[in-house]
């Protein structure tokens, strides 16, 4: 893997993989001067601390500390090793792996094997739906739901035949072992260890991650006696965690950025219908409860979410739970209410008039507090004290969470008038609702050790102006680097050079984080000072600081005592050092 040919191939892939383009396919980047910024894809946050430098082709996440080249980003985000990241980026750039060293990267990781398997079985199910007689049940179901073929094909919909061993036989023919099929959740091991297909007689909707790679499936039953669940999803696997994937995000993320908001619905058919009629900024929770990870994922692409769940009691309750998670993630939330008994799929089947009405519902969707206030008023008899009390108890915790005092006061007044209670009574309920949170403490963040400012600036100089490295090698006294963690990093840079591909493999994760952080966000230095002059200043400062440390050490030796010769030697060195500082 260290051959010149392999290194040349790595450089070819790196040159073809612009870091802004690659990271921008995962994270919505916004221009910030000469760099790009975004919310961290690694840590929850409300203020962007993730930066990409197009000139240096580096990224730095200040909230998590991660940073590096395009390979480092793909490795961390995709949880791949270097060879996996190299293969992924090469495929993306349309670069074929040279036969001479293909063996060096042809042992895919477990994650890559699972991704490859999911893509292959999705293609097989899709072939069955459109080209095999067994797929007639799936085709009839799509026709009954008025889903056009072009929409079904766009979403990669397939059909799992009504067989207990369909995937098992297909997998054996394709060379996939039963153990891998089970790990992927495609087959289930029975009580006696006998495997059978998980998905049978179901319309298959692939579930993709943000990059568009299939990581799981949702199977909608189309026939049988209806005894099974309407939707059957893949179990959690090494590549699929249902609480971390929003259905349709890979297709919707660009539209969400353009619209400035996302619409969140409940099921996959709701999403497919919305996309089919032009609402491309819709994502779905895939039949599971909304999670904090879902909210953070949405927050990376937008600041506003419109919740549009089914218009039944279950949908309303799910919306309330979702609102709390979304608002805690810092999102502005509105709620779109459909007529009773409707969901987006059924509502949008009403033709152009329904599409226009749905667009109007989204545009006029009230804020979540207005929605919850109306819900509290409609669900309780406000003519009775008990009804007003229940309504106040349901809305007070929400009002108490509003941090802006002016906005909270205005909302409290509106709620008091709407519910027919005094403002004082409502504010008392708000204070009571807010009491449990008063003793809460935000999680502590470990403090980073204070870095040596002079050596930190030197590290930045060596990477920012590599032409100075030759002079630094000649003039640097290695004693100046002693007793400092940054000293070891300086020596590594001088040994390997400042090119990231040559330097970064020699660095620890903490050292790599420091280097990328300095390159993306330089220390506060005077830009008018040329590198040669800056090194001269740093050299003098390093020598001065070393002499001070040496003087303190010698003074301690003299105080500690010892042989007469040792003390005399220490005193002579002390005199010389003090004179040199005068």
N, C-alpha and C positions, 0 to 999 in steps of 0.2 A: 504493500500500500504506500510505501515511501519512495517508489521508483519515480524517476523524472517524468515518465509518460503519465503516471497516475497523477502526479502533481500538476502537470500541464492540463489534464482533463478537469481536475478540480478548479483550476483557474478559468478554464473555458466556461464551465457551468456558472461560476461566480460572476464572470463578466456578462453572462446572458441573463442573470437574475437580479434585476434592479431591486434594491431593498425597499424602495417606496412602493413599487408595483406589487411586490410579493406581500409585504406586510399589509398594504392597503386592501388586499383581497381577504384579509382576516379581520382587520380593524379599520374603522372609518377614520382616516387621517385628515386633519385640517392644517392648512398652511399657517405657520407661526414664524414670520420673518424668513430666514433662510432654511429653516427646518420645518418639520411637520410634528404635530402633537395629537394625542388621543388619550382617552381613558385607558388605564392599564388593563391589558387582557389577562394579567396574572393575579391582580389584587383588586378587591372592591374599593372604589374611591369615587368621589364626586367632583374633584378638581383634577384635570389631566396632568399626569406626571410622566407620561410615556412619550419619548421624543425619538424622531428618526432624522438622521442627518444624511441628505442625499449626496453631498459632496464626499463625505468620508465613508459612505455606505455602511453606517453603523446605527444601531438603536440603543437606547438606554431607558430603562424603566426605573425611575427614582423611588417609587413606592415599594417595589420588590427587591431592587438592587440588581436585577438581571440586565444584561447588556451584551453586545457583541455584534457579529456579522450576520448576514442573512442566514447562514447555516445555523448559527446559534439560536436564532429566533425559531426557525422551523424545528430544530431539535427539541427545544423546550415546549413550544406550543403543541407540536404533534406527538410529543413524547417518543421521539426517535433517537437512535444513535446517529453518529456522523454519516455512516454509510447509507442509512435509511433516508436521511435528509438529502444527501447527494443524489440518490436515486430519484427521490420525489422532484427535486428541482430540475434534474436532467430531463425527466419525462415532461415536466411542465414546459420546459424550453424547447422540447422537440429534439433533444440531443441524444443520440444512441450511444449506449455504453460500448466502448471499443472492446472487441473480442479478446484482445491480448490480456486484459486484466478484469474481464467481466466476472470471473470467479471470485474476485475480491469482494464483490458486493452482491453475489447472487444467493446469499443465505438470508432471506428476509426474516425480520423479527416476527414474533407472534402477532403483534398488532397488524403488521403488513399482510400476513397470511389471512387474517380475519377480514381485512378490508378487501383483499382480492377475492375471497370466497363470497362475500356479500355482493360484490359487483357481478360475479359470475352467475350466482343463483338468481339474482334479479333479472339478468338477461334471459335466463332459461324460463322463468315464470312469464316474462313479457312475451317470449316466443309462443308459449302455450296459449296465452290469451288471444293473440291475433292470428296464429297460424295453425293451431291444432284443434281438432274436433272437441277435445276435452275443455277447451276454453269457451265453448258456447254459453255455459252458465254465467261466466263472467261478462261476456259481451251482452247477454240479455239484461243483466243487472245494470250495466252502464247505460244501456238504452232506456231502461225504466227510470233511471235517475236523470235522464236527459244530459248525460255527460258526453260531449262530442269526442270522437276518436283523437283529434289533434290535441285536445286538452289532456286526455288520458295518456297519450304518448309523451307529451311534454313532462308529465309528472312521473313517467316511468312505471305506470301501473301495470301489474301483471296478474296472473291467476294461478293459485296453487290447486292442483287437481284433487279430486276427492279420493285420494289414495293414502294408505297408511305408510307406504314405502316409496313414495315418489321421489323425495329428496334423497333418501337412502340409496336408491338405485342410481339416480343421477350422480350423486357424489362418488359412488364407487366407480362409475364409468369415467369420471373426471379425475380420479386419483385423490379424492379428499377422504381422509380417514374418518371413521365414525367419531373418534374423540374430538376432532376439529369441528365437525358438524354439531356435536353436543355443546362444545365450548361457545360456538356461535349462537346457540339457542335455536337452531333450525330443527333439531331432533330432540326428543325427550326420552330419557331412559325409564322404562317401566319398572314395576315393582320387582320383577325378576331380572332386571338389567337388560331387557330386550328393548332396543331403540325403535321409535316410530316418529313419523313426521309431526311437527308441532302445528304447522299450517295445512289445513285440509279444507277443500271446497270454500276457499276464501279469495276475495279480491285483495291483491297485495299492493299496499302503498309503501314504497321505500321511504325510510327516514334517513335524511342526510344531515351531516354536520355542516358547519358554516362554509366549509370549503367545497361542499357539493358531493362529498364521498359518502356512500351508503354505509350506515353503521347499524341499522336495525330495520324492522318491518312492522307495519300495522296491517293486520288481516281483517277485512270486513266480511262477515258471513253472508253468503248469497243464496244458500239453499238449505237443505236438510230440514230437521224438525224444529230448528230454532232453540234447541236446548242449551247450546253453548253461548258464550258471551257475544254480544253484537260485534265488538272489536277485540281482537287478541293481539297484543303487542309482544315484541321480542322481550325476553327477560334481560336483566342487566348483565352485561358482558364486559370484557376488558376494553371494548371500544364503544360501548353504549351504556349511558346512565340516563334514564328517562328524565330525571330532574335537572339535567344539564342541556338538553336538546329541545329547541323549539321547532316544531314541524313547519317547514317552509322558509326558515330563516335564510337558507342559502339562496333562495329565489327572491326573497322579499327585501334583503338588506339594501340593495341599491335604490329600490323604490322608496324605502323608509327614509333614506338620506335625502332623496329628492322631495318627498312630501313634508319632511320635517316632523313626522309622527308615525306611529305604528298602530295598527288595529289588531287587537288580541281577541280571538274567538276560541271556541272550545274544541271542535273536532276537525279532522282532516277533510271531510266532505264539505264543511262550511268554508274552509280555506280554498279548496279547489274551485268551488262555485264562485267565490269572491274573485279569485284570479281570472277565472274564465270570462267574467263580465267587466274586467278592467280595474279591479281594486287589488293592485299588486303589492300593496304595503301591508298585507294581512299575514299574520302568523297564528299558529294554534298551539295549545298546550298539550295536545295529543292525549286527551282523556285522562290526564293526571293533574293533581293539584299544582298550582303555580308555586314555584320555589324561589328562594332568594337568588339562586344562580340564574334562573330565567330572567329575573328583574335586572340583575347586573348585566346580563347579555343584552337586553333591550336598551339599557342605559348607555351602553357603548355606542349605539347607533342613533339614539334620539333622546329628547328630553320630555316627550309627550306621548302618552299611550291612551288610546280609546278602547275601553273594555266593551266588548259586544258579545255577551254570553247568551245562552238560550233563555227565552222569555218564560221560564217556569221557576218554581220555588228552588229547585236544585241549582239552576243556573244563577239565580239571584244570590243564593248563599255562597256559591263559588266566587261570584264577582266581589262580594264583600271581603272574603278572605284574600282574594287577589289584590284588592285595592290597598289593603294594609301593607302587603309586601312591596307593592310598587311604590307607594309613597315613602316608605322607609328607605327605599333605594334612591330617593331624590327625584323621582319622576313626577311630572304633572299628569294627573289622571282625570279623564272624563269618561262618562258612561253613556253608551248608546243603547236605548231601550227599544226593542221591537214589540210589535203587537203580541198579546198573550198567546202562548202556544207556538210561536214561531221561532225558528233559528235562521241564521243567515242563509243556509242552503235552501230551505223551504221558501223563505221570503223572496229570494232573488229569482225563483222560478216563475215569478209573475210577469216576466217580460220587461220591456223598456221602462214602463211606468214604475215597476218595482225597483229597478236599478236607480232611476232618478230619485225615488223616495228614499232609498237606502243612502244615497249620497247626501241628501238633505238631512237625514237622521244623524249621520256622522258629523256634518258641519255644525249642527245645532246641539250636539251632545253636551249636556250640562257638566259642570265640574262635579267631582265625586262627592263633595260636601253638599251641593245642591241636590244631587240624586239621593244621598242618604237621608237628607232632611225630608224630602218628599216621601221617601219610603217609610220613615218613622211616623210621618203624619198620616199616611194612608193605611198603615197597618194597626193603628190604634184609634180608639174612639176619643177624640179630643174634647168631646162634650162632657166627659167624665174625668174627675181628678185622677183616677187610677190610670186612665188612658194617657193623660198628659204626662203623668209621672213616668210611665214606661217609655214614652216617646223621648222625654228628656234624658233618661238613663241610656238610651241607645245612641243618641247623638252627642252627648257630653264628652265621651272619651275621644271622639274624632276632633271635636273643637279644641280640646285641651292639647292636642298634638300640634296645632298650628303655632309655629314659633314666632311669627311676626305679630307683635302685640296690637298694632293698628288693625291688621287684617282680622286677627282673632276677635277683637272688640266688635268690628262691623259684622262679622259672621254670627257672633253671639246675639247681637241685637236682631238680626234677620231671623234667627232661629227662635228667639223668644216671641217675636210677633207671630210667626207662622204657627207655633205650637200653643199660643195663648197662655203663656206663663210670664212671670216677671223676669226681668233681666237678672236681678239679684239671685233668684232661685236657680236659674240656669248656670250662673257663674259659680254658685256654691257646688252644684253637681260637677262642674268642670274641675274645680279645685280638688274635689274628692276623687275624681277619676284620675287626676294627675299625680296623686300622692304616692302610689307605688313606684313611680319612676324617679322620684326625687333622690332616693338613696342609691340609684344605679351609678356605676362607675364605668367609664369607658375603658376598654382593655388597654393595658399598659403596652407601650412600644419600647423594646429594648433600645438603650442608647448606644450609638456607635462610638467606638473609641476615637478620641481626638487624634487627628492625623498631623504629622509633621508638615507644616505649611511650606517650608522651603523645599523639602524633597517632593512634596506633591506638585509644586510648581515645576520642579525639574522634570518629573515624569511627564507632565503635560508638554513641556518644551521639547523633550526628546521625541515624542510622538507627533507633535504639531510641526516641528521643524527638524526632520530627520537628518538634514545636511549638517547639523551641529554635532552629531554623534561622534564623528571622528576626533574632533577637538576635545570633546568631553572625555573620551577614552584615554587620551594622552595626559590630560591635566587633572583628572579626578583622583583624589587620594581616597583609596578604599576605606581608610580609617574613619572618614567622614560619614560613612554609611552604617557604622556600627551602632547597635542598640536601637535601631529603628526598623520596624516592619517594612517600611517603604524602601529601605536600602536594598533589600533583596530584589525587589521589583525593578529598581534602577539597573542593577547588574543584569537581570534577565533581558531587559530592553536593549542594553548595550551589546549583549551577546547575540540576541536573535534578530535585532532590528525592529523597526516600528510597523512594518507591514502586518496587518491583523492576521492574515493566513499563516504567516511564519511565526508571529509572536504568540498568538492566543493559545495554541496547543501547549505551550510551555508554562502557561499561567494557571494559578488556582482560580476557582470561581470568584473569590473575593477580589483577587488582583485584576481579573478581567472586568469585573464590575467597576473597579476604580478607574481603569484606563478608559473604558467607554464613557463613563460618567464625565471624565475630564474632557474628552474629545467632543462630546455632545454639548456639555455645559462647562466651558473653560473657567478657570479661576479668575477673580477680578484683577486683571493685570493691565498695565498701560500698553495699548496696542501700538504706540509710536516707537517703542523700544525694539530694536532689531535683535534677532536671536543671539548674535555674537556678543552684544553688549549685555543682554539678559543673562547669558551664561557667566560672563565675568562678574556680574553682581551676585549671582547665586553662588559662584565659587567662593567669593570673599565671605559671603554669609555662612556657607557651610563650614569653612575653615574657622571662622570666629566661634560658631556654636560648638564645634568639636573641641576647640581650645578651652572653652568654658567648662564643658563636661569633664575634660581631662584635669583641669585645675581642681574641680570639686573632688574628683577621685583621688588625686594626690594628697589633698588636704586631709581626707579621711584616712589615708595610709599613715600620714605623719602622726595624726591623733591616736591612731591605733597602736603606734609604737612598732618596734622591731629592732633589727640589728642596726648598729651605728652606720654601717656602710649603706644599707637600704634607705635609711632616713636621709642621709647626706645626698644620695642620688636623687631622691624624690624632691628635696629642697632645691637642688640645682635646676631640675626640670621646671619646678614651679617658678623660679626666678625668671628663667628664659621665656616661659609662656606668658607671664605677666608683662614682661617688657614688650613682647610682640603685640600685646593688646593695647599698649599705650599709644 
